[in-house]
Amino acid sequence: MSVINTNIPSLTGLNNLRLTNLGLQTSLERLSSGLRINKGADDPSGLGIAKGMEAQIGGITVAIQNGQDGISLIHTADGALAETQDMLLRMRDLAVRGANDATLVTADRTRLKNEFNSLIAEINRKSHAVTFNTKNLFSGLYSGAVANPGLKLQIGPDNGTNFRLTVKIPEVTQSSLGLSNTAVNFVNASACRSCITLVNSAINQVSDIRASLGITENRLNDIINDLQAESINISAAKSRIFDADMAVEISGFTKLQILQQTGTAILAQANAQPQSILQLLK
């Protein structure tokens, strides 16, 4: 049967050409953007998964920065403590010298006392002067006690105790180091001998603080390494969902171009087919 009002081959060809053009439009979007998903309709569930991964990656990136900032804070504290330890070692030397009753005169002891007290004053000054972004590190506010819980680092992309790490920095003053009774006269050799023991204890206390900070720094380095690996792997998973495979897209684009050309040619043939009816009028 030959009809001219309803050209089914033409309609079929037109619909196929429309689908081909839609495919070309999608392929061009992907090739120009490098993304497999350019709008929600491209892959609704994939878009949700990929954006969730993107949020996770962003959180991990910031957590890595937080960890690196924490290491810088620890370096600041450790550098100050290293200097405090050097001062304590000098104080110990002064106490050992002051304990030598056999050769020192009063003037010698006065000089020893002045230097010793100056070092004590400097230790106390540093307890209020060493800061990191205005935070007074050795004030005792970050000792880890109940009232002073320490400096909490956010070292993960989500909320929860497993994503936080506490840096504890005890108070470092003459009193906290047990040196309150070391403002010795240095006129009495026995007082200097007692001072040796007290300064030894203070040196060990600072060593313990530095060791604790060093352990925390090593933990932070391990955490940062884990976060870096996590970021890489989540990024790879997100890329498989969100990014376009350019080789696949180019192959598909080439196929669609051929279909567009052949579809246009076939549509022209389908439109011309009803004209054969004219032969019956001759």
KOLFI-253121 format. One record per residue (C-alpha): residue number from 1; residue in three letters; x, y, z. Coordinates in steps of 0.1 Angstrom, whole numbers, plus 2048, in hexadecimal, padded with zeros to 3 digits. Each point is the difference from the previous one (the first is absolute). Example, Ala and Ser with C-alpha at 12.3 -4.5 7.8 and 13.67 -1.06 7.14 Angstrom:
# residues 2
   num   residuo    c1    c2    c3
     1       ALA   87B   7D3   84E
     2       SER   80E   822   7F9
//
This chain:
# residues 282
   num   residuo    c1    c2    c3
     1       MET   800   800   800
     2       SER   80D   822   7F7
     3       VAL   7F6   81F   814
     4       ILE   80B   824   800
     5       ASN   7EF   80F   81E
     6       THR   813   7EB   81A
     7       ASN   824   7F8   7F5
     8       ILE   80A   7E6   81A
     9       PRO   823   7FB   7F2
    10       SER   806   825   802
    11       LEU   7F3   802   824
    12       THR   816   7E3   80A
    13       GLY   81E   810   7F0
    14       LEU   7F9   821   80F
    15       ASN   7FD   7F1   823
    16       ASN   821   7ED   7FC
    17       LEU   811   820   7F4
    18       ARG   7F2   812   81F
    19       LEU   80F   7E6   817
    20       THR   821   801   7EE
    21       ASN   801   826   803
    22       LEU   7F8   7FD   825
    23       GLY   81D   7E7   804
    24       LEU   817   818   7ED
    25       GLN   7F6   81C   817
    26       THR   808   7EB   81F
    27       SER   821   7F4   7F0
    28       LEU   80A   824   7F8
    29       GLU   7F9   80B   824
    30       ARG   816   7E4   80D
    31       LEU   81C   806   7E8
    32       SER   800   826   806
    33       SER   7FF   7FD   826
    34       GLY   813   7E0   806
    35       LEU   7E3   7F4   817
    36       ARG   7E9   7E3   7FB
    37       ILE   7E6   810   816
    38       ASN   7F8   824   7F6
    39       LYS   7DC   802   80E
    40       GLY   7EC   7EB   817
    41       ALA   7ED   7EE   7E4
    42       ASP   821   7F1   7F3
    43       ASP   802   7E9   81E
    44       PRO   7EB   80A   81E
    45       SER   80D   7E6   819
    46       GLY   823   803   7F3
    47       LEU   7FF   826   806
    48       GLY   7F6   7FB   824
    49       ILE   81B   7E7   806
    50       ALA   81B   815   7EF
    51       LYS   7F6   820   813
    52       GLY   801   7ED   821
    53       MET   823   7F4   7F7
    54       GLU   80A   824   7F6
    55       ALA   7F5   80C   822
    56       GLN   815   7E5   811
    57       ILE   81E   809   7EB
    58       GLY   7FC   825   809
    59       GLY   7FE   7F7   825
    60       ILE   81F   7E9   7FE
    61       THR   813   81C   7EF
    62       VAL   7F8   819   81C
    63       ALA   807   7E5   81A
    64       ILE   823   7FB   7F1
    65       GLN   805   826   803
    66       ASN   7F5   7FF   824
    67       GLY   818   7E4   807
    68       GLN   81D   813   7F0
    69       ASP   7F6   81F   815
    70       GLY   801   7EA   81F
    71       ILE   823   7F5   7F7
    72       SER   80A   824   7FC
    73       LEU   7F2   807   823
    74       ILE   813   7E3   80F
    75       HIS   820   80C   7EF
    76       THR   7FA   823   810
    77       ALA   7FC   7F0   822
    78       ASP   81D   7E8   7FD
    79       GLY   817   81C   7F4
    80       ALA   7F8   814   81F
    81       LEU   804   7E2   816
    82       ALA   822   7F8   7F1
    83       GLU   80B   823   80A
    84       THR   7F2   7FB   823
    85       GLN   813   7E0   803
    86       ASP   820   811   7F6
    87       MET   7F9   81A   81B
    88       LEU   7FA   7E4   81A
    89       LEU   821   7F0   7F6
    90       ARG   811   821   806
    91       MET   7EF   803   822
    92       ARG   80C   7DE   809
    93       ASP   823   809   7F7
    94       LEU   7FD   81F   816
    95       ALA   7F3   7EB   81D
    96       VAL   81D   7E8   7FC
    97       ARG   818   81C   800
    98       GLY   7EF   810   81E
    99       ALA   803   7DF   813
   100       ASN   826   802   7FE
   101       ASP   806   810   822
   102       ALA   826   7FD   7FE
   103       THR   809   81B   7E7
   104       LEU   7E3   819   7FD
   105       VAL   7FF   822   811
   106       THR   7E2   815   807
   107       ALA   803   814   7E0
   108       ASP   801   7E0   7EC
   109       ARG   7E0   7F4   810
   110       THR   7EF   821   7FA
   111       ARG   807   7FD   7DB
   112       LEU   7F3   7DD   800
   113       LYS   7E1   809   812
   114       ASN   7F9   81D   7E8
   115       GLU   803   7EB   7E1
   116       PHE   7EB   7E4   810
   117       ASN   7E4   817   80A
   118       SER   801   810   7DD
   119       LEU   7FA   7DE   7F0
   120       ILE   7E3   7F9   818
   121       ALA   7F1   821   7F6
   122       GLU   803   7F8   7DB
   123       ILE   7EF   7DE   805
   124       ASN   7E3   812   811
   125       ARG   7FF   81A   7E4
   126       LYS   7FE   7E6   7E5
   127       SER   7E2   7F0   811
   128       HIS   7EC   81F   7F6
   129       ALA   813   80A   7E0
   130       VAL   800   7E0   7EA
   131       THR   7E1   801   7EB
   132       PHE   7F2   7F0   7E0
   133       ASN   7E5   815   7EF
   134       THR   7FB   813   821
   135       LYS   7FC   7DF   814
   136       ASN   817   801   81F
   137       LEU   80F   7DD   7FE
   138       PHE   810   7FD   822
   139       SER   7E6   811   815
   140       GLY   7F1   7DF   80C
   141       LEU   7E0   806   7ED
   142       TYR   807   7E2   7E9
   143       SER   80E   7E7   81A
   144       GLY   7E6   7E6   7F9
   145       ALA   7F0   803   823
   146       VAL   7DA   7FF   803
   147       ALA   7FE   826   802
   148       ASN   81B   804   7E5
   149       PRO   7F9   7E5   7E7
   150       GLY   81C   808   7E8
   151       LEU   801   80B   7DC
   152       LYS   7E9   7EC   7EB
   153       LEU   809   7FA   7DB
   154       GLN   7E6   7F7   7E7
   155       ILE   813   7E5   7ED
   156       GLY   7E3   7F0   7ED
   157       PRO   7E5   80A   7E7
   158       ASP   7E3   7F7   817
   159       ASN   7F3   806   823
   160       GLY   809   7E8   81C
   161       THR   81B   7FA   819
   162       ASN   813   7EA   7E8
   163       PHE   805   81E   7EA
   164       ARG   810   815   81B
   165       LEU   823   800   811
   166       THR   809   813   81F
   167       VAL   822   811   804
   168       LYS   808   803   825
   169       ILE   819   81A   80B
   170       PRO   805   803   825
   171       GLU   809   821   812
   172       VAL   825   807   7FF
   173       THR   809   819   81C
   174       GLN   817   801   81E
   175       SER   7E5   7F2   815
   176       SER   7F4   7E4   7E9
   177       LEU   824   7F5   7FB
   178       GLY   805   7FD   826
   179       LEU   819   81C   801
   180       SER   7EE   816   819
   181       ASN   81A   7F9   81A
   182       THR   81E   806   7EA
   183       ALA   803   826   804
   184       VAL   81E   7F6   815
   185       ASN   817   817   810
   186       PHE   81F   7EE   7F2
   187       VAL   812   80B   81F
   188       ASN   7F7   7DE   80F
   189       ALA   811   7E3   7EC
   190       SER   7E7   7E7   80E
   191       ALA   7E3   814   7F1
   192       CYS   811   7FD   7DE
   193       ARG   804   7DB   804
   194       SER   7DA   7FD   807
   195       CYS   7FB   816   7E1
   196       ILE   812   7E7   7EA
   197       THR   7E5   7E5   808
   198       LEU   7E4   818   7FA
   199       VAL   80D   80C   7DF
   200       ASN   807   7DC   7F5
   201       SER   7DB   7F9   807
   202       ALA   7F6   81E   7EB
   203       ILE   816   7F5   7E3
   204       ASN   7EF   7DE   801
   205       GLN   7DE   810   801
   206       VAL   807   815   7E1
   207       SER   80D   7E1   7EF
   208       ASP   7E0   7EE   807
   209       ILE   7EC   81D   7F2
   210       ARG   815   801   7E0
   211       ALA   7FE   7DA   7FD
   212       SER   7DA   802   803
   213       LEU   7FE   81B   7E5
   214       GLY   817   7EB   7EA
   215       ILE   7E9   7E2   803
   216       THR   7E2   816   7F7
   217       GLU   813   80E   7E2
   218       ASN   808   7DD   7F4
   219       ARG   7DB   7F7   803
   220       LEU   7F7   81F   7EC
   221       ASN   818   7F6   7E5
   222       ASP   7F1   7DD   7FF
   223       ILE   7DD   80F   7FF
   224       ILE   80A   817   7E3
   225       ASN   80E   7E3   7EC
   226       ASP   7E0   7ED   805
   227       LEU   7EB   81D   7F6
   228       GLN   815   806   7E1
   229       ALA   7FB   7DB   7F5
   230       GLU   7DA   803   808
   231       SER   7FD   820   7EC
   232       ILE   811   7F0   7E2
   233       ASN   7EA   7E0   800
   234       ILE   7DF   813   805
   235       SER   80A   818   7E4
   236       ALA   806   7E2   7EA
   237       ALA   7DE   7F2   808
   238       LYS   7EF   822   7FA
   239       SER   812   803   7DF
   240       ARG   7F2   7DF   7F4
   241       ILE   7DD   80D   806
   242       PHE   803   825   7F8
   243       ASP   81B   804   7E6
   244       ALA   7FC   7F8   7DB
   245       ASP   815   7E4   7F0
   246       MET   80C   815   7E2
   247       ALA   809   7E2   7EA
   248       VAL   7DE   7F1   805
   249       GLU   7EF   822   7FA
   250       ILE   813   807   7E0
   251       SER   7F7   7DD   7F3
   252       GLY   7DB   806   809
   253       PHE   801   822   7F0
   254       THR   80E   7F3   7E0
   255       LYS   7E5   7E5   7FF
   256       LEU   7E5   81A   806
   257       GLN   80E   817   7E4
   258       ILE   7FD   7E3   7E7
   259       LEU   7DD   7F8   80C
   260       GLN   7F7   825   7FC
   261       GLN   80C   801   7DD
   262       THR   7EF   7DF   7F6
   263       GLY   7E1   809   813
   264       THR   7FD   821   7ED
   265       ALA   805   7EE   7DF
   266       ILE   7E6   7E5   808
   267       LEU   7E8   81B   80C
   268       ALA   803   811   7DE
   269       GLN   7F9   7DE   7EF
   270       ALA   7E2   7FA   816
   271       ASN   7F2   823   7F8
   272       ALA   804   7FA   7DB
   273       GLN   7EF   7DE   800
   274       PRO   7DC   80D   7FE
   275       GLN   809   812   7E0
   276       SER   7FF   7DF   7EE
   277       ILE   7DA   802   803
   278       LEU   802   81B   7E5
   279       GLN   809   7E6   7E7
   280       LEU   7DD   7F2   803
   281       LEU   7F1   821   7F4
   282       LYS   812   7FF   7DF
//
